[in-house]
Amino acid sequence: MNFVAAIAICLNAIPVAECQRSTAVHWLPISEPSTGLADCMRDGMISAARSRLLEGGDYPKVFCRPAGQRTADASPRLTK
C-alpha cells in the first residue's frame, strides 16, 4: 500500500500530542507517495531535514495516510 506524508514543524513549547497542522510553524505536504508506512515515515524525516526549516527549538512530526484517502481538513492525521 502506498502512503503520502505531511510534516508539521512545531516549536518545543508545543507538546508532541498537540503538534498538528493548526499548531505548526510550518506544514509540508509531500507529493510523492511512499511504498509502505515505514518508508513514509523515513521519507518524511528526510524531507524535514532537507527542508532547512528546522531551527533550534523546533522538531518535526510526520503524519502518514494511505494514498488516495481524503480527509475533511486535508491534513493526514491517521498515523503518528
PyRosetta script that sets phi, psi and omega in degrees:
from pyrosetta import init, pose_from_sequence

init()
pose = pose_from_sequence("MNFVAAIAICLNAIPVAECQRSTAVHWLPISEPSTGLADCMRDGMISAARSRLLEGGDYPKVFCRPAGQRTADASPRLTK")
pose.set_psi(1, 139.4)
pose.set_omega(1, 177.6)
pose.set_phi(2, -90.8)
pose.set_psi(2, 145.8)
pose.set_omega(2, 179.3)
pose.set_phi(3, -127.5)
pose.set_psi(3, 149.3)
pose.set_omega(3, 172.4)
pose.set_phi(4, -115.3)
pose.set_psi(4, 150.1)
pose.set_omega(4, -174.6)
pose.set_phi(5, -118.3)
pose.set_psi(5, 156.6)
pose.set_omega(5, 167.4)
pose.set_phi(6, -138.7)
pose.set_psi(6, 146.6)
pose.set_omega(6, -177.4)
pose.set_phi(7, -118.1)
pose.set_psi(7, 128.9)
pose.set_omega(7, 171.6)
pose.set_phi(8, -102.5)
pose.set_psi(8, 128.0)
pose.set_omega(8, 174.2)
pose.set_phi(9, -106.9)
pose.set_psi(9, 114.8)
pose.set_omega(9, -174.8)
pose.set_phi(10, -117.8)
pose.set_psi(10, 157.3)
pose.set_omega(10, 175.6)
pose.set_phi(11, -76.1)
pose.set_psi(11, 152.0)
pose.set_omega(11, 178.2)
pose.set_phi(12, -58.0)
pose.set_psi(12, -25.0)
pose.set_omega(12, -179.9)
pose.set_phi(13, -69.8)
pose.set_psi(13, -16.9)
pose.set_omega(13, 178.3)
pose.set_phi(14, -89.7)
pose.set_psi(14, 121.9)
pose.set_omega(14, 176.5)
pose.set_phi(15, -60.7)
pose.set_psi(15, 146.9)
pose.set_omega(15, -177.2)
pose.set_phi(16, -54.7)
pose.set_psi(16, -40.5)
pose.set_omega(16, -179.3)
pose.set_phi(17, -63.6)
pose.set_psi(17, -24.1)
pose.set_omega(17, -179.5)
pose.set_phi(18, -99.0)
pose.set_psi(18, -2.1)
pose.set_omega(18, 179.0)
pose.set_phi(19, -74.8)
pose.set_psi(19, 113.1)
pose.set_omega(19, 180.0)
pose.set_phi(20, -152.7)
pose.set_psi(20, -174.9)
pose.set_omega(20, -175.7)
pose.set_phi(21, -56.3)
pose.set_psi(21, -43.0)
pose.set_omega(21, -175.6)
pose.set_phi(22, -74.4)
pose.set_psi(22, -18.1)
pose.set_omega(22, -179.0)
pose.set_phi(23, -108.9)
pose.set_psi(23, -1.9)
pose.set_omega(23, -176.6)
pose.set_phi(24, -78.4)
pose.set_psi(24, 149.0)
pose.set_omega(24, 172.9)
pose.set_phi(25, -75.6)
pose.set_psi(25, -37.2)
pose.set_omega(25, 176.9)
pose.set_phi(26, -136.2)
pose.set_psi(26, 146.6)
pose.set_omega(26, 175.8)
pose.set_phi(27, -128.8)
pose.set_psi(27, 120.2)
pose.set_omega(27, -175.9)
pose.set_phi(28, -120.9)
pose.set_psi(28, 102.7)
pose.set_omega(28, 173.1)
pose.set_phi(29, -76.5)
pose.set_psi(29, 141.4)
pose.set_omega(29, 178.5)
pose.set_phi(30, -102.6)
pose.set_psi(30, 123.3)
pose.set_omega(30, -173.0)
pose.set_phi(31, -80.5)
pose.set_psi(31, -28.4)
pose.set_omega(31, -178.3)
pose.set_phi(32, -85.4)
pose.set_psi(32, 126.1)
pose.set_omega(32, 177.7)
pose.set_phi(33, -71.8)
pose.set_psi(33, 153.8)
pose.set_omega(33, 176.9)
pose.set_phi(34, -110.0)
pose.set_psi(34, 150.6)
pose.set_omega(34, 177.2)
pose.set_phi(35, -88.2)
pose.set_psi(35, 105.8)
pose.set_omega(35, 178.7)
pose.set_phi(36, 93.2)
pose.set_psi(36, 155.9)
pose.set_omega(36, -177.8)
pose.set_phi(37, -67.6)
pose.set_psi(37, -41.2)
pose.set_omega(37, -179.9)
pose.set_phi(38, -62.2)
pose.set_psi(38, -42.1)
pose.set_omega(38, 178.1)
pose.set_phi(39, -64.8)
pose.set_psi(39, -37.1)
pose.set_omega(39, 178.5)
pose.set_phi(40, -61.9)
pose.set_psi(40, -46.2)
pose.set_omega(40, 179.8)
pose.set_phi(41, -64.0)
pose.set_psi(41, -44.4)
pose.set_omega(41, 178.9)
pose.set_phi(42, -62.5)
pose.set_psi(42, -48.0)
pose.set_omega(42, -179.7)
pose.set_phi(43, -61.2)
pose.set_psi(43, -37.0)
pose.set_omega(43, 177.6)
pose.set_phi(44, -64.2)
pose.set_psi(44, -43.0)
pose.set_omega(44, 178.7)
pose.set_phi(45, -66.7)
pose.set_psi(45, -40.2)
pose.set_omega(45, 177.4)
pose.set_phi(46, -63.1)
pose.set_psi(46, -44.4)
pose.set_omega(46, 179.1)
pose.set_phi(47, -62.5)
pose.set_psi(47, -38.7)
pose.set_omega(47, 177.8)
pose.set_phi(48, -62.2)
pose.set_psi(48, -43.9)
pose.set_omega(48, 180.0)
pose.set_phi(49, -65.9)
pose.set_psi(49, -40.3)
pose.set_omega(49, -179.2)
pose.set_phi(50, -73.7)
pose.set_psi(50, -19.2)
pose.set_omega(50, -176.6)
pose.set_phi(51, -68.0)
pose.set_psi(51, -24.3)
pose.set_omega(51, -176.8)
pose.set_phi(52, 61.9)
pose.set_psi(52, 22.4)
pose.set_omega(52, 177.5)
pose.set_phi(53, -93.7)
pose.set_psi(53, -12.5)
pose.set_omega(53, 179.4)
pose.set_phi(54, -76.3)
pose.set_psi(54, 129.2)
pose.set_omega(54, 177.0)
pose.set_phi(55, -124.8)
pose.set_psi(55, 171.7)
pose.set_omega(55, 177.7)
pose.set_phi(56, -55.0)
pose.set_psi(56, 130.2)
pose.set_omega(56, -179.8)
pose.set_phi(57, 91.7)
pose.set_psi(57, -0.6)
pose.set_omega(57, 177.4)
pose.set_phi(58, -106.1)
pose.set_psi(58, 157.2)
pose.set_omega(58, 172.6)
pose.set_phi(59, -145.4)
pose.set_psi(59, 150.1)
pose.set_omega(59, 178.0)
pose.set_phi(60, -93.9)
pose.set_psi(60, 148.3)
pose.set_omega(60, 172.6)
pose.set_phi(61, -132.4)
pose.set_psi(61, 124.5)
pose.set_omega(61, -176.0)
pose.set_phi(62, -97.5)
pose.set_psi(62, 132.9)
pose.set_omega(62, 174.5)
pose.set_phi(63, -114.5)
pose.set_psi(63, 131.9)
pose.set_omega(63, 178.4)
pose.set_phi(64, -124.2)
pose.set_psi(64, 144.0)
pose.set_omega(64, 175.0)
pose.set_phi(65, -142.8)
pose.set_psi(65, 155.8)
pose.set_omega(65, 177.8)
pose.set_phi(66, -59.9)
pose.set_psi(66, 138.7)
pose.set_omega(66, 178.7)
pose.set_phi(67, -61.3)
pose.set_psi(67, 139.7)
pose.set_omega(67, 179.1)
pose.set_phi(68, 89.5)
pose.set_psi(68, -13.5)
pose.set_omega(68, 178.8)
pose.set_phi(69, -84.9)
pose.set_psi(69, 131.9)
pose.set_omega(69, 179.5)
pose.set_phi(70, -106.9)
pose.set_psi(70, 145.4)
pose.set_omega(70, 176.5)
pose.set_phi(71, -116.2)
pose.set_psi(71, 162.0)
pose.set_omega(71, -175.6)
pose.set_phi(72, -60.2)
pose.set_psi(72, -41.1)
pose.set_omega(72, -177.7)
pose.set_phi(73, -103.5)
pose.set_psi(73, 10.8)
pose.set_omega(73, 179.4)
pose.set_phi(74, 62.8)
pose.set_psi(74, 19.2)
pose.set_omega(74, 176.7)
pose.set_phi(75, -110.8)
pose.set_psi(75, 122.9)
pose.set_omega(75, -180.0)
pose.set_phi(76, -72.7)
pose.set_psi(76, 110.8)
pose.set_omega(76, -176.6)
pose.set_phi(77, -123.4)
pose.set_psi(77, 18.6)
pose.set_omega(77, -173.5)
pose.set_phi(78, -77.0)
pose.set_psi(78, -39.0)
pose.set_omega(78, -173.2)
pose.set_phi(79, -131.0)
pose.set_psi(79, 134.9)
pose.set_omega(79, 178.0)
pose.set_phi(80, -105.8)
pose.dump_pdb("model.pdb")
